[in-house]
């Protein structure tokens, strides 16, 4: 058991690129959600979460070709990549393949670990 953490990463609309966040404490990721903000997404637009230091994927690329306020969850979650060390970074990969808005909030839930 541990203290539940929720890390909220705001991903602005923009060209394909990355949003990196450094973690202050060691934790184990339990699950990830993407809350679509900024309007509907478009075909081919995706969000993926990975550990930055070794580029191991925590989630698959999740389609955000959804309407505003939709919650998207990954279908694939890699248990081998879910422990994040203190001072390690999480990378959110934003892929914009259409003219639609790709803004969203990525919420990463986890527990502190020793």
Backbone bond lengths (Angstrom), bond angles and torsions (degrees), N, CA, C in turn:
res aa  C-N    CA-C-N  psi(-1)  N-CA   C-N-CA  omega(-1)  CA-C   N-CA-C  phi
1 X - - - 1.455 - - 1.514 108.93 -
2 X 1.296 115.45 154.66 1.454 120.28 -179.68 1.508 110.18 -160.85
3 X 1.317 114.80 179.33 1.453 121.05 179.25 1.523 108.59 -81.87
4 X 1.329 116.22 127.57 1.457 121.09 -179.87 1.521 110.30 -71.65
5 X 1.324 116.08 132.46 1.454 122.83 177.70 1.524 108.72 -118.09
6 X 1.311 116.66 146.76 1.462 121.55 172.23 1.518 106.79 -131.53
7 X 1.301 116.90 116.49 1.459 122.29 177.73 1.520 107.63 -102.38
8 X 1.330 116.46 121.74 1.458 121.92 -179.46 1.522 107.97 -104.95
9 X 1.322 115.66 122.02 1.459 121.52 -179.63 1.526 107.56 -115.53
10 X 1.328 115.92 115.25 1.459 120.93 177.68 1.524 108.93 -82.38
11 X 1.318 115.51 123.10 1.460 121.70 179.74 1.526 106.91 -109.81
12 X 1.338 117.61 110.99 1.460 119.54 -178.71 1.527 111.57 -76.54
13 X 1.334 115.40 161.34 1.456 119.56 171.94 1.524 107.75 -63.70
14 X 1.297 116.73 147.75 1.462 120.46 178.56 1.502 110.60 164.44
15 X 1.316 115.07 178.01 1.457 121.40 179.16 1.527 109.99 -64.52
16 X 1.320 116.15 167.61 1.463 121.11 175.74 1.523 108.91 -51.36
17 X 1.327 115.73 131.67 1.460 120.36 -178.57 1.513 110.91 -179.81
18 X 1.318 115.94 -172.58 1.460 122.06 -174.72 1.522 111.66 -121.51
19 X 1.328 114.81 149.56 1.458 122.11 170.06 1.528 105.72 -121.57
20 X 1.326 116.65 116.75 1.461 122.18 -177.04 1.522 110.33 -107.27
21 X 1.347 115.76 138.34 1.454 121.99 179.76 1.526 108.14 -132.53
22 X 1.335 116.68 128.06 1.457 121.55 177.67 1.521 109.28 -88.15
23 X 1.317 116.06 135.03 1.468 121.91 -178.39 1.529 109.92 -91.27
24 X 1.317 115.69 141.50 1.462 121.05 -178.85 1.520 113.32 -87.92
25 X 1.327 117.32 -22.74 1.456 120.74 -177.74 1.524 109.89 -138.85
26 X 1.319 114.90 158.87 1.459 120.01 177.20 1.525 108.71 -73.50
27 X 1.325 116.50 133.44 1.457 119.58 178.18 1.522 111.17 -150.83
28 X 1.313 114.46 164.59 1.465 122.63 178.73 1.517 107.69 -113.77
29 X 1.322 115.92 123.22 1.462 121.75 -179.80 1.528 109.04 -72.55
30 X 1.340 115.90 129.90 1.460 121.48 177.76 1.528 111.91 -98.64
31 X 1.332 116.31 -43.90 1.459 120.13 175.12 1.523 109.91 -163.85
32 X 1.331 114.37 166.61 1.457 122.48 -175.56 1.524 108.58 -131.35
33 X 1.330 116.10 141.54 1.465 122.03 173.78 1.528 108.39 -130.97
34 X 1.315 115.78 149.36 1.461 121.64 172.27 1.517 106.87 -118.34
35 X 1.335 116.37 123.68 1.470 122.02 177.10 1.525 106.32 -103.12
36 X 1.325 117.29 115.84 1.461 121.81 -177.57 1.519 110.18 -74.82
37 X 1.316 115.81 122.51 1.464 123.12 177.33 1.522 108.05 -121.70
38 X 1.308 118.22 173.24 1.458 121.19 171.30 1.513 116.26 71.95
39 X 1.311 119.26 15.72 1.462 121.19 179.76 1.508 111.73 102.61
40 X 1.313 115.88 177.32 1.465 122.18 -177.21 1.529 111.22 -70.35
41 X 1.329 114.97 147.35 1.457 120.83 173.78 1.517 110.03 -83.91
42 X 1.320 116.35 -177.65 1.456 120.97 -179.12 1.518 111.57 -130.85
43 X 1.313 115.54 172.35 1.465 121.94 -179.19 1.518 112.12 -57.32
44 X 1.314 117.30 130.45 1.462 122.98 178.32 1.515 114.73 85.81
45 X 1.339 118.53 -6.84 1.465 121.39 178.43 1.533 108.97 -75.69
46 X 1.335 116.69 130.50 1.468 120.20 -177.78 1.528 111.36 -140.68
47 X 1.325 113.53 162.01 1.468 123.92 171.88 1.523 106.80 -129.96
48 X 1.339 116.34 135.68 1.461 121.34 176.64 1.521 108.22 -136.31
49 X 1.347 117.14 144.56 1.463 122.35 -179.96 1.520 108.59 -113.56
50 X 1.346 115.60 133.54 1.464 119.53 178.82 1.522 110.45 -145.18
51 X 1.324 114.87 162.66 1.467 121.25 170.91 1.520 106.22 -78.99
52 X 1.322 117.51 128.06 1.458 120.91 -175.23 1.528 112.69 -70.27
53 X 1.330 117.34 -42.94 1.465 120.79 -171.83 1.525 113.54 -60.73
54 X 1.312 118.19 -37.76 1.466 119.27 179.94 1.533 112.08 -119.68
55 X 1.312 116.60 7.61 1.477 124.50 179.06 1.533 113.23 52.78
56 X 1.332 116.73 28.34 1.463 118.53 175.51 1.527 108.42 -80.83
57 X 1.318 115.71 136.58 1.454 121.22 -176.95 1.521 111.14 -79.60
58 X 1.326 115.70 130.23 1.462 121.17 172.85 1.524 108.84 -85.29
59 X 1.337 116.30 -40.44 1.463 121.23 177.88 1.515 109.92 -124.65
60 X 1.303 114.71 166.34 1.451 121.43 168.81 1.527 108.58 -74.10
61 X 1.315 117.85 172.93 1.457 121.24 170.88 1.527 107.10 -73.59
62 X 1.335 116.07 119.38 1.469 121.60 -176.78 1.524 109.43 -98.56
63 X 1.304 117.14 129.74 1.460 121.11 178.20 1.527 110.27 -67.49
64 X 1.328 115.79 131.72 1.462 120.33 172.72 1.533 109.69 -113.92
65 X 1.319 115.13 30.29 1.460 121.14 172.34 1.529 106.63 -82.39
66 X 1.335 114.27 67.92 1.468 122.68 -174.74 1.533 108.63 -137.58
67 X 1.322 115.89 166.51 1.464 120.14 179.19 1.526 110.52 -79.78
68 X 1.304 115.58 162.64 1.453 123.57 177.41 1.527 111.11 -50.52
69 X 1.313 117.20 140.02 1.472 126.30 176.85 1.525 114.63 74.72
70 X 1.318 118.10 8.17 1.467 120.88 175.81 1.534 109.23 -77.13
71 X 1.335 116.20 144.24 1.462 122.23 174.73 1.524 107.60 -104.05
72 X 1.332 115.47 128.38 1.467 122.11 -178.97 1.529 107.93 -115.69
73 X 1.320 115.92 136.19 1.464 121.26 177.00 1.523 108.78 -124.43
74 X 1.323 117.07 150.55 1.462 119.21 -178.76 1.525 112.13 -71.89
75 X 1.306 115.26 145.90 1.460 120.65 173.26 1.522 110.66 -86.15
76 X 1.334 116.47 -22.63 1.463 122.14 179.24 1.519 108.27 -125.17
77 X 1.330 115.48 130.48 1.460 123.31 -176.67 1.524 106.61 -134.28
78 X 1.338 118.47 115.11 1.461 122.47 -173.02 1.523 111.65 -86.16
79 X 1.319 116.99 103.13 1.469 122.81 -178.80 1.528 112.70 -60.60
80 X 1.321 118.01 -24.14 1.463 120.71 -179.01 1.527 112.30 -73.91
81 X 1.320 118.21 -12.76 1.466 121.36 -173.66 1.523 113.98 -116.51
82 X 1.322 118.57 15.02 1.466 119.85 -169.13 1.528 115.91 -92.42
83 X 1.322 119.36 -7.44 1.459 120.60 177.50 1.523 109.48 -91.83
84 X 1.329 115.15 118.91 1.456 122.39 -177.53 1.524 107.95 -109.74
85 X 1.319 117.82 124.20 1.463 121.83 -179.46 1.521 110.97 -80.27
86 X 1.342 115.51 158.02 1.460 120.21 174.42 1.522 108.66 -59.33
87 X 1.311 117.23 139.11 1.471 125.91 -179.37 1.533 112.73 73.61
88 X 1.314 118.07 2.22 1.465 121.56 175.00 1.530 107.71 -84.59
89 X 1.314 116.97 157.28 1.463 120.89 -177.87 1.515 111.90 -111.47
90 X 1.324 113.29 148.07 1.458 121.96 172.01 1.519 106.32 -104.88
91 X 1.317 116.71 135.36 1.467 122.00 178.28 1.520 109.14 -111.72
92 X 1.330 115.45 130.84 1.454 121.86 170.75 1.523 106.18 -105.15
93 X 1.327 116.04 119.74 1.458 121.42 -179.02 1.529 108.42 -96.24
94 X 1.315 114.64 118.52 1.470 121.39 179.33 1.525 107.59 -102.00
95 X 1.338 115.81 120.63 1.460 120.67 175.92 1.519 108.15 -112.00
96 X 1.329 115.30 118.31 1.466 120.79 179.50 1.527 107.76 -109.91
97 X 1.330 115.16 108.81 1.463 120.98 -177.57 1.524 112.03 -109.15
98 X 1.329 117.24 0.60 1.464 120.59 -177.52 1.531 108.62 -137.60
99 X 1.307 115.84 179.40 1.473 120.44 177.72 1.521 111.97 -84.04
100 X 1.325 117.69 -3.04 1.471 121.94 -177.07 1.529 111.33 -71.89
101 X 1.312 115.87 168.33 1.457 123.25 -179.07 1.532 109.90 -81.05
102 X 1.326 116.70 128.47 1.468 120.27 -179.21 1.538 113.17 -106.99
103 X 1.337 117.25 13.02 1.463 120.15 179.58 1.530 110.70 -63.79
104 X 1.342 115.99 140.50 1.461 120.87 178.89 1.523 109.15 -163.67
105 X 1.321 115.47 170.63 1.456 122.66 170.87 1.517 106.77 -114.40
106 X 1.316 116.35 127.58 1.461 121.61 174.98 1.521 106.26 -101.44
107 X 1.320 115.96 121.96 1.460 120.20 -179.70 1.523 108.13 -112.60
108 X 1.327 114.39 122.31 1.463 121.46 -178.01 1.526 107.17 -111.11
109 X 1.318 116.03 118.16 1.468 122.08 179.65 1.525 108.45 -100.88
110 X 1.320 115.83 138.51 1.454 119.48 179.01 1.519 110.53 -161.78
111 X 1.333 114.94 -176.82 1.456 122.33 175.88 1.517 109.30 -127.68
112 X 1.333 115.48 146.92 1.458 119.73 174.62 1.513 108.65 -62.58
113 X 1.323 114.87 144.75 1.461 118.21 177.61 1.525 108.65 -133.76
114 X 1.326 114.81 157.53 1.473 120.61 -176.57 1.506 110.72 -80.40
